[in-house]
Amino acid sequence: MSCTNCDFACGPVLRAHEGSSSYAALAMATLLALNASSVQAQKAEKIELLNPVVVTATPFEDRTELDIAQPVSVLKGDDLRRKREASLGDTLSHELGVTSSFFGPGAGRPIIRGLDGPRVRVLENGIGTLDISSISPDHAVTAESLNASQIEILRGPSTLLYGSGASGGVVNVVNGRIPKQLFKSIKGNIEARGNTATEERAGAFNASGSIGQASWSVGGFKRKTDDYHIPGRANESDPGSRKGIVGNSAINSGGLSGGGSYVGERGFVGGSISRMDNEYGIPGPEGSKIDLKQTRYDLAGELDKPMAGLEKLKVRMGYNDYKHNEIESTGEVATRFKNQGLESRAELTHATVANWNGVFGVQFRNRHFSALGEETVVPVTNSHSVGVFLVEERNWNRWRLELGGRGEYAAQNPKDGHPSRSFGLYNVSAGILWKFLDGYGLSLTGIRGQRAPSTEELYIHGAHRGTATFQSGNNGLRSETTNNLDLALRKTSGMVTWKINIFHNWIDNYIFVQSADTNGDGVADRVNQEGMLEPTGEFLVQNFAQGGARFYGAEAETVLTLKPDEIDLRLFADYVRGKLDNGGNVPRITPLRFGLEFNHRTGPWTSNISATRVMRQNDLAELETSTPGYTMVNMEVSYRIKKTRSNGIRIFLQGRNLLDEEMRVHTSFLKNFAPLPGRALVAGLRGEF
């Protein structure tokens, strides 16, 4: 593939050569932020954030994203509506430090600072999604963004509440399926949208209300797309490949949910049930599809002051009956995946002791998993874990200290003669926040954590049509150990706000898949269905390996308020580098990104235009190919028909990829077969009542 130098322009022209320093854009954003901050601070009075966003996945409920030592991001409101995509990964792919594994529109998981799979824990209302999206990028996340009220991205001590090994972070999708409060009237929203590139027809609804002391909620969504449009050929190296369309990329999905709770003066108890059906195509030469079905049950309860010395008791439990079939182009089922998962947790918030506030608790997880076809790909395996955790916090003057610890026992028990494995894991973390001036904060967070190998990393062996790979696990893998440092400086009030994050992550026994080259010809091995070497075989050979690795990088963002409550300009950049201790590079690492976003609000009208430059990725792993850079320009105009302060209808029109660029995602296994969609118009409305 070739790439030409491209100017990135929107207002003032910013030029970036593909071979320039990786930190150039970060330095640019930082200098602009600090310079503008000093100038504006002398010209304008301080502007406080009027509606700080409360982060639900932290142990302390009254914390906003401004009060937490570790980096945190929250996507909600119009920002969430504007960025919604069919997959969770694509929805979050514009957030600082986050990209998507993009396996076509139907499947995309968040990648945080170069870490993916089981290193990023995805939750739904504080309990794991209990799907199998972490084991392979072609498996969809079952948390639906159309029904989400907000999506939270956490790193640091708070992640210890949700399991060992989330070295990348935790993503929590909040949808309020189990009501926690009483409603004076019925509240809810509806949304409908269409997309010309994917020919999407999608809609969703949520509603909540109360009868006496009982509250209820219902929700649902429906999405249907066709094969999506692109500016060139799906496989640019094949002149015979289809032009203008990515074949086998359509989606047909839907879901319904219902929940109820009893709400008293000191707390609530409730439950919910949800159902999802999702059929989507996997672009690429295999032409396979996935037919996914899931039924999920949740219970939750909270009790204020359950006994002397305790402020609150929280209990959560989720059970998921999940299955999906991977279907060949002939219509035959190649592999049947089944997963029955149970997760429960209890948290106790203790009263203040010697100026310390804290939460301690216990978490259980059980899983019954199999991947069976003509031959066993992953044996039937029962896995379970139990963990205990403690997170403490102390505030004094302008300082806040956060400490966390977790101990966990995890075991894998496969059938069919495979060896069982068990692991003892411990995790500790510390974070300190110094608010050295009003509106300014400096924080440092350190984590030492461990992750046990997953069932698939230990035991998989066979052809996987979804990814067109023949993978072999290693039942001798050891647990990963992560040592991470995160330094953050931020300004949170005034005409100019900004934040800068710098991180370094050392991982011992890092588990990764690598392509094989048994004859040393520089070409990755390919095999047939039975695993026999063939130069033109259907499946790329990949083996799970282990070794030391380092991930380091930085993120910078500044928001300049040009006119309070009306006009602002956002500049951003992020960079991550992944290296193996043996001298090679970690595969599929996110390239340097930078860009700007302009927002304007006047009366019922809002408008937004953004431009993001993704640079060429030349830091490659062995047998990996380079990926050209691209510039994505998006725009939106919306109008709100306001009924009351809280009710109304917003009509919106978006233009996506306005330059109609060919955009291939370096983090995707399908980058040579499935670029991102071409130019699109997205139109829709969202009503709140």
C-alpha positions in Angstrom: 0.0 0.0 0.0 1.2 3.5 -0.7 0.6 6.7 1.1 1.0 10.3 0.0 1.8 13.2 2.3 -1.4 15.0 3.3 -2.1 18.4 4.8 -4.4 18.5 7.7 -6.4 21.7 7.5 -9.4 23.2 9.3 -9.2 26.9 9.9 -5.4 27.6 10.4 -3.4 25.0 8.5 -1.4 22.6 10.6 1.2 20.5 8.6 2.5 17.2 9.8 4.9 15.0 7.8 4.5 11.3 8.2 8.1 10.9 9.3 8.0 13.6 11.9 8.6 13.0 15.6 5.9 11.0 17.3 5.7 13.6 20.1 5.4 16.7 17.8 1.6 16.8 17.9 1.6 16.3 21.7 4.0 19.1 22.2 1.9 21.3 20.0 -1.3 20.6 21.9 0.5 21.1 25.2 2.1 24.4 24.3 -1.1 25.8 22.9 -2.9 24.8 26.1 -0.4 26.3 28.5 0.1 29.5 26.5 -3.6 30.1 26.0 -4.2 29.4 29.7 -1.8 32.1 30.9 -3.2 34.7 28.5 -6.9 33.9 29.1 -6.4 33.7 32.9 -5.6 37.4 32.9 -8.5 38.4 30.7 -11.4 36.4 32.0 -13.1 35.5 35.3 -13.0 31.9 36.4 -15.8 29.8 34.9 -16.8 26.8 37.0 -18.2 23.6 35.5 -21.9 23.8 36.1 -22.9 20.1 35.9 -20.0 17.9 36.8 -20.5 14.3 35.7 -20.8 11.7 38.5 -18.8 8.5 37.8 -20.9 5.5 38.9 -18.1 2.8 38.7 -16.0 4.4 41.4 -16.3 3.1 45.0 -17.3 6.6 46.2 -20.6 7.6 44.7 -20.3 11.4 45.1 -17.1 11.5 43.0 -17.0 13.4 39.7 -14.3 13.0 37.0 -12.6 16.1 38.5 -12.2 14.5 41.9 -10.5 11.2 41.0 -6.7 10.8 41.1 -6.6 8.3 38.1 -7.5 9.3 34.5 -11.2 8.9 33.8 -13.4 9.7 30.9 -17.2 9.9 30.7 -19.3 10.0 27.5 -22.9 11.0 27.9 -25.6 13.4 26.6 -25.2 14.9 23.1 -21.6 13.8 23.0 -22.6 10.2 23.3 -25.5 10.6 20.8 -23.1 12.2 18.3 -20.5 9.4 18.5 -22.8 6.3 18.6 -21.9 3.5 16.3 -23.0 -0.1 16.0 -20.2 -1.4 18.2 -18.9 -0.3 21.6 -15.3 0.0 20.3 -16.3 2.3 17.4 -18.5 4.4 19.7 -15.5 5.1 22.0 -12.8 5.3 19.3 -12.7 9.1 19.4 -11.9 9.3 23.2 -8.4 10.0 24.3 -6.3 6.9 24.4 -9.0 4.7 23.1 -9.3 3.0 19.7 -11.3 0.0 18.3 -10.4 -3.5 17.2 -12.8 -2.9 14.2 -13.8 -6.2 12.8 -16.4 -4.7 10.5 -19.4 -2.7 11.8 -20.8 -5.6 13.7 -17.8 -6.2 16.1 -15.4 -3.8 17.7 -14.0 -3.8 21.2 -12.2 -0.9 23.0 -8.4 -0.8 22.9 -7.0 1.4 25.7 -3.4 2.6 25.4 -2.5 -0.3 23.1 -4.0 -3.0 25.5 -7.0 -5.0 24.4 -8.8 -8.3 24.9 -9.0 -9.5 28.6 -6.8 -6.5 29.7 -9.8 -4.2 29.1 -12.8 -5.2 31.3 -16.2 -4.3 29.9 -19.1 -3.9 32.4 -22.8 -3.3 32.2 -24.0 -1.4 35.3 -20.9 -2.6 37.3 -21.1 -6.3 36.4 -19.2 -7.9 33.5 -20.9 -8.3 30.2 -20.3 -12.1 30.5 -20.0 -12.5 26.7 -17.0 -13.8 24.9 -15.9 -10.6 23.2 -12.5 -10.6 25.0 -11.3 -13.8 23.4 -11.5 -12.8 19.7 -12.0 -9.5 17.8 -14.8 -10.9 15.7 -17.0 -11.5 18.7 -19.3 -8.6 19.5 -19.7 -6.8 22.8 -23.2 -7.3 24.0 -23.5 -4.0 25.8 -25.6 -1.8 23.5 -24.7 1.9 23.2 -28.1 2.9 21.8 -29.7 2.2 25.2 -26.8 3.7 27.3 -27.2 6.8 29.4 -23.5 7.2 29.9 -20.3 5.2 29.3 -17.3 5.5 31.7 -13.7 4.7 31.1 -11.6 4.1 34.3 -8.0 3.3 35.1 -6.2 3.1 38.4 -7.2 1.9 41.9 -11.0 1.8 41.2 -10.4 -1.0 38.6 -9.4 -3.4 41.4 -13.1 -3.6 42.4 -13.9 -5.4 39.1 -11.3 -8.0 38.7 -7.6 -8.7 38.3 -5.9 -8.1 35.0 -7.7 -5.0 33.8 -4.3 -3.3 33.1 -5.8 -1.4 30.2 -8.8 -0.2 32.2 -12.5 -0.7 32.8 -15.3 0.4 30.5 -18.7 0.6 32.3 -21.9 1.0 30.2 -24.6 2.5 32.3 -28.3 2.0 31.2 -30.3 2.2 34.4 -32.0 -1.1 33.7 -32.7 -1.6 37.4 -34.2 1.6 38.8 -32.7 2.9 42.0 -35.2 5.7 42.7 -38.9 6.6 42.6 -40.2 8.7 39.7 -42.9 11.4 40.0 -43.8 10.8 36.3 -42.8 8.5 33.4 -39.4 9.5 32.1 -37.6 8.2 29.1 -36.3 8.8 25.6 -36.6 7.6 22.0 -34.1 7.8 19.2 -34.2 7.0 15.5 -31.4 7.4 13.0 -30.3 6.4 9.5 -26.9 6.3 7.8 -26.3 6.5 4.0 -22.9 4.6 4.0 -24.2 1.6 5.9 -27.8 2.1 5.0 -28.5 1.8 8.7 -32.1 1.9 10.0 -31.9 2.0 13.8 -34.1 3.0 16.7 -34.1 2.7 20.5 -36.4 3.5 23.4 -36.1 3.7 27.2 -38.8 4.4 29.8 -39.0 4.4 33.6 -41.8 5.1 36.1 -43.1 4.3 39.5 -46.3 2.8 41.1 -46.3 3.4 44.8 -42.9 2.2 46.2 -42.2 0.1 43.1 -40.3 1.4 40.1 -40.1 -0.1 36.6 -38.1 0.3 33.4 -38.4 -1.0 29.9 -36.0 -0.6 26.9 -35.2 -1.9 23.5 -33.4 -1.3 20.3 -33.4 -2.4 16.6 -30.7 -2.0 14.1 -30.5 -3.2 10.5 -27.8 -2.3 7.9 -26.7 -3.5 4.5 -23.2 -4.0 3.2 -21.4 -0.7 3.7 -20.0 1.7 1.1 -16.3 2.7 0.7 -14.4 5.0 -1.7 -12.2 2.3 -3.3 -11.8 -1.5 -3.2 -12.1 -3.5 -0.1 -8.9 -5.4 -0.9 -6.7 -3.0 -2.7 -4.1 -5.6 -3.5 -6.7 -7.6 -5.5 -7.8 -5.8 -8.7 -10.6 -8.3 -9.0 -12.1 -7.4 -5.6 -15.4 -5.6 -5.4 -15.2 -1.8 -5.7 -17.2 0.6 -3.6 -18.7 -2.0 -1.2 -17.4 -4.2 1.6 -19.3 -7.5 1.1 -20.7 -9.5 4.0 -20.8 -6.6 6.4 -24.5 -6.3 7.1 -26.0 -6.3 10.6 -29.5 -7.4 11.8 -29.7 -7.0 15.6 -32.3 -6.2 18.3 -33.0 -6.4 21.9 -35.6 -5.9 24.7 -35.2 -5.4 28.4 -37.4 -5.0 31.5 -36.6 -4.3 35.1 -38.3 -3.5 38.4 -37.4 -2.6 42.0 -38.8 -1.8 45.4 -37.5 1.5 46.6 -37.5 2.3 50.3 -36.1 5.1 52.5 -32.8 3.3 53.0 -32.3 1.7 49.7 -33.7 -0.5 47.0 -33.8 -4.1 45.7 -34.6 -5.1 42.2 -33.9 -7.2 39.1 -34.0 -7.2 35.3 -34.0 -9.5 32.3 -32.8 -8.7 28.8 -32.6 -10.5 25.5 -30.4 -9.8 22.5 -30.3 -11.3 19.0 -27.5 -10.2 16.7 -26.6 -11.5 13.3 -23.7 -9.9 11.5 -21.3 -10.6 8.7 -17.5 -10.9 9.0 -15.8 -9.1 6.0 -13.0 -11.0 4.3 -12.3 -13.9 2.1 -14.1 -16.5 4.3 -17.5 -14.8 4.0 -18.6 -16.2 7.4 -21.4 -14.8 9.6 -22.1 -14.9 13.3 -25.6 -15.5 14.7 -25.5 -14.5 18.4 -28.2 -15.0 21.0 -28.1 -13.9 24.6 -30.4 -13.9 27.6 -29.2 -12.0 30.7 -30.6 -11.8 34.3 -29.5 -9.2 36.8 -30.2 -8.6 40.5 -29.1 -5.5 42.5 -29.7 -4.0 45.9 -28.4 -1.2 48.2 -29.0 -0.6 51.9 -27.9 2.6 53.7 -26.3 2.1 57.2 -26.9 -1.6 57.4 -25.2 -1.7 60.9 -23.0 0.4 63.1 -19.7 1.4 61.4 -21.0 0.8 57.9 -22.4 3.5 55.6 -23.7 1.3 52.7 -24.1 -2.2 51.5 -24.2 -2.9 47.7 -25.0 -6.3 46.2 -24.9 -7.1 42.4 -25.3 -10.3 40.5 -25.5 -11.1 36.8 -26.1 -14.4 35.0 -25.8 -14.7 31.2 -26.8 -17.5 28.9 -24.8 -16.8 25.7 -24.3 -18.7 22.5 -23.3 -17.9 18.9 -22.8 -19.9 15.8 -20.1 -19.1 13.2 -21.7 -19.9 9.9 -19.8 -20.5 6.7 -20.7 -19.0 3.3 -22.4 -22.3 2.4 -24.8 -21.9 5.4 -23.2 -24.7 7.4 -22.3 -24.1 11.1 -18.5 -24.3 11.5 -18.2 -23.7 15.2 -20.7 -23.4 18.1 -19.6 -21.1 21.0 -21.5 -21.4 24.3 -20.9 -19.5 27.5 -22.8 -19.5 30.7 -21.4 -17.0 33.1 -22.3 -15.9 36.6 -20.8 -13.0 38.4 -21.7 -11.6 41.9 -20.2 -9.0 44.1 -20.8 -7.4 47.5 -19.4 -4.1 48.6 -19.4 -2.5 52.1 -18.6 1.2 52.6 -17.3 1.7 56.1 -17.7 4.9 58.2 -14.8 7.3 58.4 -11.9 5.8 60.5 -9.0 8.1 61.3 -9.9 10.3 58.3 -10.0 7.3 56.0 -13.0 6.4 53.9 -13.1 3.1 52.1 -14.9 0.2 50.5 -14.2 -3.5 50.9 -15.9 -6.5 49.4 -15.8 -9.9 47.7 -16.4 -11.0 44.1 -17.2 -14.4 42.6 -17.1 -15.4 38.9 -18.0 -18.8 37.3 -18.0 -19.7 33.7 -18.9 -22.7 31.6 -17.4 -22.3 28.1 -17.0 -24.4 25.0 -16.2 -23.9 21.3 -17.1 -27.0 19.3 -17.3 -27.8 15.6 -16.2 -30.7 13.5 -13.3 -30.8 15.8 -12.9 -29.3 19.3 -11.4 -25.8 19.0 -11.6 -25.0 22.7 -12.5 -27.8 25.1 -15.4 -27.6 27.5 -13.9 -25.7 30.4 -15.3 -24.7 33.8 -13.5 -21.7 35.2 -14.0 -19.8 38.5 -12.5 -17.1 40.5 -12.9 -15.5 43.9 -11.5 -12.2 44.9 -11.4 -9.9 47.9 -10.7 -6.2 47.5 -10.2 -3.0 49.5 -10.1 0.6 48.3 -9.3 3.4 50.8 -9.2 7.2 50.4 -8.0 10.1 52.6 -8.3 13.8 52.1 -6.4 16.6 53.8 -6.0 20.2 52.8 -5.4 20.1 49.0 -4.4 16.4 48.9 -6.3 13.2 48.2 -4.6 9.8 48.6 -6.2 6.6 47.1 -5.0 3.1 48.0 -6.2 -0.2 46.7 -5.5 -3.9 47.1 -7.0 -7.1 45.7 -6.3 -10.8 46.2 -7.7 -13.4 43.8 -7.7 -17.1 43.2 -8.5 -18.2 39.6 -8.8 -21.7 38.2 -9.4 -23.3 34.8 -10.7 -26.9 34.7 -11.0 -28.3 31.1 -12.3 -31.6 30.1 -11.0 -34.1 27.5 -7.7 -34.7 29.3 -6.2 -31.1 29.2 -4.3 -30.1 32.3 -6.1 -27.9 34.9 -4.4 -24.6 35.9 -4.8 -22.4 39.0 -3.3 -19.0 39.8 -3.0 -16.9 42.9 -3.0 -13.2 42.0 -2.4 -10.1 43.9 -2.9 -6.4 42.9 -1.9 -3.2 44.7 -2.3 0.4 43.7 -1.8 3.9 45.0 -2.8 7.3 43.6 -2.3 10.8 44.9 -4.0 14.0 43.8 -2.6 17.4 44.6 -4.9 20.4 43.9 -2.0 22.9 44.2 -4.2 25.8 43.0 -7.9 26.3 42.6 -8.8 24.6 39.4 -5.5 22.8 39.0 -4.6 19.2 39.8 -1.4 17.1 39.6 -1.8 13.3 40.2 0.4 10.3 40.2 -0.9 6.7 40.1 1.0 3.4 40.4 -0.4 -0.1 40.0 1.2 -3.5 40.3 -1.3 -6.1 39.0 -1.5 -9.7 37.8 -3.7 -11.4 35.2 -4.2 -15.2 34.8 -4.1 -16.6 31.2 -7.6 -17.0 29.7 -9.2 -20.3 28.7 -8.5 -19.6 25.1 -4.9 -18.5 25.6 -4.2 -21.8 27.4 -6.3 -24.4 25.4 -7.4 -23.2 21.9 -6.2 -25.3 19.0 -7.8 -25.2 15.6 -9.2 -23.2 12.7 -11.2 -20.1 13.5 -13.1 -18.9 10.5 -14.2 -15.6 12.0 -10.6 -14.4 12.0 -9.3 -16.7 9.2 -6.6 -18.0 11.6 -5.4 -21.3 12.9 -4.5 -20.7 16.6 -2.6 -22.7 19.1 -2.7 -22.0 22.8 -0.1 -22.8 25.4 -1.1 -24.6 28.6 2.2 -23.7 30.2 1.6 -19.9 30.2 2.3 -18.0 33.4 0.4 -15.1 34.8 1.1 -11.6 33.5 2.5 -9.0 35.9 2.0 -5.3 35.2 3.8 -2.4 36.7 2.2 0.9 35.6 2.9 4.6 36.3 0.5 7.3 35.3 1.3 11.1 35.7 -1.5 13.6 35.0 -1.6 17.4 35.1 -4.9 19.1 34.5 -6.7 22.5 34.7 -10.4 22.1 35.3 -11.9 25.6 35.4 -11.6 28.9 33.6 -11.8 30.0 30.0 -9.2 27.4 29.1 -9.2 23.8 30.5 -6.6 21.2 29.7 -5.2 17.9 30.8 -1.9 16.0 30.0 -1.4 12.3 30.8 1.9 10.5 30.6 2.1 6.8 31.2 4.6 3.9 31.2 3.5 0.2 31.6 6.0 -2.6 32.2 4.5 -6.1 31.7 6.3 -9.3 32.6 5.2 -12.5 30.8 3.0 -10.5 28.4 0.8 -12.9 26.4 0.4 -12.2 22.7 -0.3 -14.0 19.4 2.4 -14.1 16.8 2.5 -15.4 13.3 4.7 -18.3 12.4 7.4 -18.6 9.7 8.7 -22.1 10.0 10.9 -22.0 6.8 12.3 -18.5 7.4 11.2 -17.0 4.1 9.8 -13.9 5.6 6.2 -14.9 4.8 3.7 -15.9 7.5 2.7 -19.6 7.4 -0.7 -20.6 6.1 -2.5 -23.9 6.6 -5.7 -25.7 5.6 -8.6 -26.7 7.9 -6.6 -29.6 9.2 -3.6 -27.5 10.1 -1.4 -28.8 7.2 1.0 -26.2 5.7 -0.2 -24.8 2.3 1.2 -21.6 0.7 -2.4 -20.6 -0.3 -4.1 -22.1 2.7 -7.2 -20.4 4.1 -5.9 -19.9 7.6 -3.0 -17.8 9.0 -1.0 -19.7 11.6 -0.9 -17.9 15.0 0.6 -19.2 18.2 0.3 -17.8 21.7 3.6 -16.7 23.1 4.9 -14.9 26.2 7.6 -12.4 26.9 8.4 -9.0 28.5 6.8 -5.9 27.0 6.6 -2.1 27.6 3.9 0.3 26.7 4.4 4.0 27.0 2.9 7.2 25.7 1.0 10.4 26.4 -2.3 12.1 25.9 -3.1 15.8 25.7 -6.3 17.8 25.4 -7.3 21.4 25.8 -10.6 23.2 25.5 -10.6 26.9 24.8 -13.9 28.7 25.6 -14.1 31.4 23.0 -17.5 32.6 24.2 -19.0 31.2 27.4 -21.9 28.7 26.8 -21.7 29.3 23.0 -18.3 28.7 21.3 -15.4 26.4 22.2 -12.5 24.8 20.5 -10.9 21.5 21.5 -7.4 20.4 20.6 -6.3 16.8 21.3 -3.5 14.3 20.6 -2.6 10.8 21.8 0.3 8.4 21.3 1.3 5.0 22.4 4.3 2.8 21.8 4.5 -0.9 22.4 7.8 -2.8 22.5 8.8 -6.4 23.3 11.8 -6.9 25.5 13.4 -9.1 22.8 13.7 -6.0 20.6 10.6 -6.3 18.5 7.4 -4.3 18.5 4.0 -5.3 19.8 1.6 -5.9 16.9 -1.4 -3.7 16.0 -0.5 -0.7 18.1 -2.5 2.5 17.6 -0.7 5.1 15.5 -0.2 8.7 16.6 -3.4 10.8 16.4 -4.2 14.5 16.8 -6.9 16.8 15.8 -9.3 19.6 16.6 -13.0 20.0 17.3 -15.1 23.2 17.1 -18.5 23.5 18.9 -21.0 26.3 18.5 -24.3 26.7 20.4 -26.9 29.4 19.9 -30.5 29.2 21.1 -31.9 25.8 19.9 -29.1 25.3 17.4 -25.8 23.5 17.9 -23.1 22.7 15.4 -19.9 20.7 15.6 -17.0 20.1 13.2 -14.0 17.9 13.9 -10.9 16.8 12.1 -8.7 14.0 13.2 -5.3 13.0 11.6 -4.2 9.4 12.1 -0.6 9.0 11.1 1.0 6.2 9.2 2.1 3.3 11.5 5.7 2.2 10.8 6.5 0.7 14.1 5.8 -2.9 13.1 6.0 -6.3 14.6 7.6 -9.2 12.7 5.6 -10.1 9.6 3.3 -7.1 10.1 2.7 -4.6 7.3 2.5 -0.8 7.5 -0.8 1.1 7.4 -1.2 4.5 5.7 -2.4 7.5 7.6 -5.7 9.3 6.9 -7.7 12.4 7.9 -11.2 12.1 9.1 -13.5 15.1 9.0 -16.9 15.0 10.6 -19.6 17.6 11.0 -23.0 17.9 12.7 -25.9 20.4 12.9 -28.8 19.9 15.3 -31.9 21.7 16.4 -33.8 21.3 19.6 -37.6 21.6 19.8 -37.9 22.4 23.5 -41.1 21.5 25.3 -40.0 22.1 28.9 -36.7 22.3 30.7 -36.2 18.5 30.7 -38.4 17.4 27.7 -37.9 18.0 24.0 -36.9 16.7 20.6 -33.5 17.2 19.0 -33.2 16.7 15.2 -29.7 16.1 13.9 -27.8 15.8 10.6 -24.3 14.6 10.5 -21.7 14.3 7.8 -19.0 11.6 8.4 -15.7 11.1 6.6 -16.5 14.2 4.5 -13.3 13.9 2.5 -14.4 10.4 1.5 -10.9 9.0 2.4 -9.9 5.4 2.4 -9.3 4.8 6.1 -7.7 1.5 7.2 -7.4 0.7 10.9 -4.0 -0.5 11.9 -5.4 -2.2 15.1 -7.7 -4.4 13.0 -7.0 -7.9 11.8 -9.1 -7.0 8.8 -7.3 -3.8 7.7 -6.5 -5.3 4.3 -10.1 -6.4 3.7 -12.3 -3.8 5.4 -11.5 -0.1 5.6 -13.8 2.2 7.5 -17.0 3.4 5.8 -16.8 6.2 3.2 -18.6 9.5 3.1 -21.9 9.3 4.9 -24.9 11.4 5.9 -26.5 10.4 9.3 -29.9 11.9 10.1 -32.1 11.3 13.1 -34.0 12.6 16.1 -33.9 12.0 19.8 -36.9 12.8 22.0 -36.9 13.0 25.8 -40.0 12.9 28.0 
